């Protein structure tokens, strides 16, 4: 029997210019990070500009995308789990989040201002 996959939308927070998190208001609820669930477990997180996303164990946010000509794409990511960790990642790189391992799977719509960074749980 094939596993059913569905998409769930969560309420997120916005990052202010001083890097402080604040709750979004009800008018911006439609602008959220989306998650993919597989058997009640989050295995993919889609992060958009100026928004955070979360799993059962942590919150994630993109600090900056670097895409200089002739060099590989680099994503600066902050993870809030047991404290705050910052990572500089290329596509395919992995990073720990408590007992889990996550990877930077891909970046979609890189040329637009509405890019999406996709993180995938490895284990």
C-alpha positions as CSV (number, residue, x, y, z in Angstrom):
1,X,0.0,0.0,0.0
2,X,1.4,3.4,-1.0
3,X,2.0,6.0,1.7
4,X,-0.2,9.1,1.6
5,X,1.6,12.4,1.6
6,X,-0.1,15.7,2.3
7,X,1.0,19.3,2.8
8,X,0.4,21.1,6.0
9,X,0.7,24.9,6.5
10,X,1.8,26.2,9.8
11,X,1.8,29.7,11.4
12,X,5.2,31.3,11.4
13,X,7.0,34.3,12.6
14,X,8.8,37.1,10.7
15,X,12.4,38.2,11.3
16,X,12.6,41.9,12.0
17,X,15.6,44.1,10.9
18,X,17.2,43.6,14.3
19,X,17.0,39.8,13.9
20,X,14.3,39.5,16.6
21,X,11.4,37.2,16.0
22,X,7.9,38.5,16.3
23,X,4.5,36.8,15.7
24,X,2.9,37.4,12.4
25,X,-0.6,38.9,12.4
26,X,-3.7,37.3,11.0
27,X,-3.5,39.3,7.7
28,X,-0.2,37.5,6.8
29,X,-1.2,34.0,7.7
30,X,-1.3,33.0,4.0
31,X,2.4,33.8,3.8
32,X,3.7,30.7,5.6
33,X,6.4,28.0,5.4
34,X,5.0,24.7,4.3
35,X,5.9,21.3,5.6
36,X,5.6,17.8,4.1
37,X,4.4,15.1,6.4
38,X,5.0,11.3,6.0
39,X,3.4,9.1,8.5
40,X,2.9,12.0,10.9
41,X,6.6,12.9,10.7
42,X,8.0,16.1,9.1
43,X,10.5,15.1,6.5
44,X,10.7,18.3,4.3
45,X,10.6,22.0,5.2
46,X,10.2,24.8,2.6
47,X,11.7,28.1,3.7
48,X,10.7,31.4,2.1
49,X,12.3,34.9,2.4
50,X,11.8,36.5,5.8
51,X,9.9,33.5,7.3
52,X,10.7,30.7,9.6
53,X,9.8,27.0,9.4
54,X,9.8,24.3,12.0
55,X,9.9,20.6,12.7
56,X,9.0,18.8,15.8
57,X,12.4,19.5,17.2
58,X,13.6,22.9,15.9
59,X,12.9,26.2,14.0
60,X,14.7,27.1,10.8
61,X,15.3,30.4,9.0
62,X,17.5,31.5,6.0
63,X,19.8,34.3,6.9
64,X,21.1,34.8,3.4
65,X,21.5,33.2,0.0
66,X,24.9,33.7,-1.8
67,X,25.0,33.0,-5.5
68,X,28.1,34.8,-6.9
69,X,29.0,34.2,-10.6
70,X,31.3,31.3,-11.1
71,X,30.9,30.0,-7.5
72,X,28.5,27.4,-6.0
73,X,25.3,28.5,-4.3
74,X,25.7,28.9,-0.5
75,X,22.9,29.2,2.0
76,X,23.4,30.8,5.5
77,X,20.9,29.1,7.8
78,X,20.1,29.5,11.5
79,X,18.6,26.6,13.5
80,X,17.0,27.0,16.9
81,X,16.9,23.7,18.8
82,X,19.1,23.3,21.9
83,X,20.4,26.9,21.6
84,X,21.0,28.6,18.3
85,X,23.4,27.2,15.6
86,X,24.3,28.9,12.3
87,X,25.4,26.9,9.3
88,X,26.8,27.8,5.9
89,X,25.7,25.1,3.5
90,X,25.9,24.1,-0.2
91,X,23.3,21.9,-1.9
92,X,23.6,18.4,-0.5
93,X,25.4,19.4,2.7
94,X,24.0,17.9,6.0
95,X,23.8,19.4,9.5
96,X,22.7,18.0,12.9
97,X,19.5,18.9,14.7
98,X,19.3,17.2,18.0
99,X,19.2,13.4,17.2
100,X,18.3,14.0,13.5
101,X,20.3,14.8,10.4
102,X,19.0,17.3,7.9
103,X,20.3,18.3,4.4
104,X,20.0,21.3,2.1
105,X,18.1,19.5,-0.7
106,X,17.6,22.3,-3.2
107,X,16.7,26.0,-3.9
108,X,13.8,26.8,-6.2
109,X,13.2,30.1,-8.0
110,X,16.7,31.3,-7.2
111,X,16.5,34.1,-9.7
112,X,13.3,35.6,-8.2
113,X,12.6,37.3,-4.9
114,X,10.2,34.5,-4.0
115,X,12.9,31.8,-3.7
116,X,12.3,28.7,-1.7
117,X,15.0,26.7,0.3
118,X,14.1,23.1,0.7
119,X,15.5,21.2,3.7
120,X,15.0,17.4,3.9
121,X,15.4,15.1,6.9
122,X,18.0,12.4,6.2
123,X,17.7,10.5,9.4
